[in-house]
Amino acid sequence: MTMWSPPKRVRGSEWADKYYVISETGRKGTSWKCFPYQRFILDAITDPKIRRVSVKKSTRVGYTKIINITVGIYSHTDPADILIVQPTVEDARGYSKEELTPLFEDVPVLRGLLGKARAKDTKNTILHKVLKGMILFAFQANLFFPR
């Protein structure tokens, strides 16, 4: 493979089952295994022929983990700019601190992709992260859709 070759396509569920580990306290480092419905969603998200994925779901089905896994897949295999939109800036900050930072610290293949944020480092903040070949934003929806 040369540097001009397109990235090797990987199914989302395969990447998740091989690389993703849970970052939550008490389960930290536990390997991930997709449930069938999660497998379907992840494979649709990473299928280049599918342009839009809509999910109608209940609570507590691992959807946040699916989003985390998607960020991990693209960060690892095919860097692309990513925008994650949360309802408020507080939610965006919380998601970044509680989900994104642990993702890049705890998943071995992602470790080191996200540099340490420093006071003088304007590249990496809570809501804006620069990785190799990509930028990751966490943003608030109420900026676009004020009440």
C-alpha positions in Angstrom: 0.0 0.0 0.0 1.3 3.4 -0.9 0.5 6.7 0.7 -1.8 7.4 -2.3 -3.9 4.2 -1.8 -7.3 4.7 -0.3 -7.6 3.4 3.3 -8.6 -0.2 3.8 -12.3 -0.3 4.5 -13.3 -1.9 7.7 -16.7 -2.8 8.9 -17.6 -0.8 12.0 -18.7 -3.8 14.0 -15.4 -5.7 13.2 -13.3 -2.7 14.3 -15.4 -2.4 17.5 -15.1 -6.0 18.4 -11.3 -6.0 17.7 -10.2 -2.7 19.2 -12.8 -0.9 21.4 -12.6 -1.2 25.2 -15.0 0.3 27.7 -13.7 3.3 29.6 -16.3 3.4 32.4 -15.3 3.1 36.0 -15.7 -0.4 37.2 -15.7 -1.8 33.7 -12.5 0.0 32.5 -10.6 -2.0 29.9 -13.4 -4.5 29.3 -13.5 -5.7 25.7 -16.6 -4.6 23.6 -18.8 -7.1 21.8 -21.6 -5.7 19.7 -25.2 -6.7 20.1 -26.8 -7.5 16.7 -28.7 -4.2 16.5 -25.4 -2.3 17.3 -23.6 -4.3 14.6 -26.2 -3.2 12.0 -25.9 0.5 12.9 -22.1 0.5 13.0 -21.9 -1.4 9.7 -24.3 1.1 8.1 -22.3 4.1 9.4 -19.1 2.8 7.9 -20.5 1.7 4.6 -19.4 4.2 2.0 -22.5 3.5 -0.1 -24.8 4.7 2.6 -25.1 8.5 2.8 -27.4 8.9 5.8 -28.2 6.7 8.9 -31.2 7.6 11.0 -31.7 5.8 14.3 -35.0 5.6 16.2 -34.1 4.1 19.5 -35.0 3.8 23.2 -32.7 4.8 26.0 -29.8 2.7 27.3 -29.0 0.8 24.1 -25.4 1.8 23.8 -25.9 4.6 21.3 -23.2 6.9 22.9 -20.8 4.0 22.6 -21.7 3.6 18.9 -20.9 7.3 18.4 -17.6 6.8 20.3 -16.7 3.8 18.2 -17.5 5.7 15.0 -15.1 8.5 16.1 -12.5 5.8 16.9 -12.9 4.0 13.6 -12.3 7.2 11.5 -9.6 8.4 13.8 -7.7 5.1 13.4 -8.4 4.0 9.8 -9.5 7.0 7.7 -9.0 10.4 9.4 -11.8 12.9 8.6 -13.1 16.0 10.3 -15.9 15.2 12.7 -18.5 17.4 14.2 -20.4 16.1 17.2 -23.5 18.2 18.2 -24.9 18.1 21.7 -28.0 20.0 22.9 -26.1 22.6 25.0 -22.5 23.7 25.5 -22.5 22.1 28.9 -23.5 18.8 27.2 -20.8 19.2 24.6 -18.2 19.8 27.3 -19.4 16.9 29.3 -19.3 14.6 26.3 -15.8 15.7 25.5 -14.5 15.1 29.0 -16.5 11.9 29.8 -16.4 10.2 26.4 -13.8 11.6 24.0 -10.9 12.0 26.3 -11.2 8.5 27.8 -11.6 7.1 24.2 -8.2 8.4 23.2 -6.6 7.4 26.5 -8.1 3.9 27.0 -8.3 2.4 23.5 -4.8 1.2 22.7 -4.8 1.9 18.9 -6.0 5.5 19.6 -3.6 6.2 22.4 -1.3 9.0 21.4 -3.4 10.4 18.5 -4.7 13.1 20.8 -2.0 15.3 22.2 -2.1 16.5 25.8 -4.0 19.8 26.1 -1.8 22.6 27.5 -2.8 26.1 28.7 -1.0 27.7 25.7 -2.1 25.0 23.2 -4.9 26.5 21.2 -5.1 23.4 19.0 -6.6 21.2 21.7 -9.3 22.4 23.9 -12.3 20.7 25.4 -14.5 21.4 22.4 -11.8 21.4 19.6 -9.3 18.7 19.2 -6.6 18.4 16.5 -5.5 14.9 15.6 -3.2 13.6 12.9 -5.1 14.3 9.7 -8.3 15.4 11.3 -10.1 17.9 13.5 -12.8 16.9 16.0 -15.3 19.4 17.2 -17.9 19.0 20.0 -20.5 21.7 19.5 -23.9 22.9 20.9 -27.1 22.7 18.9 -28.6 25.7 20.7 -26.1 27.9 18.9 -27.7 27.0 15.6 -31.3 26.6 16.9 -31.9 29.2 19.6 -35.2 29.0 21.5 
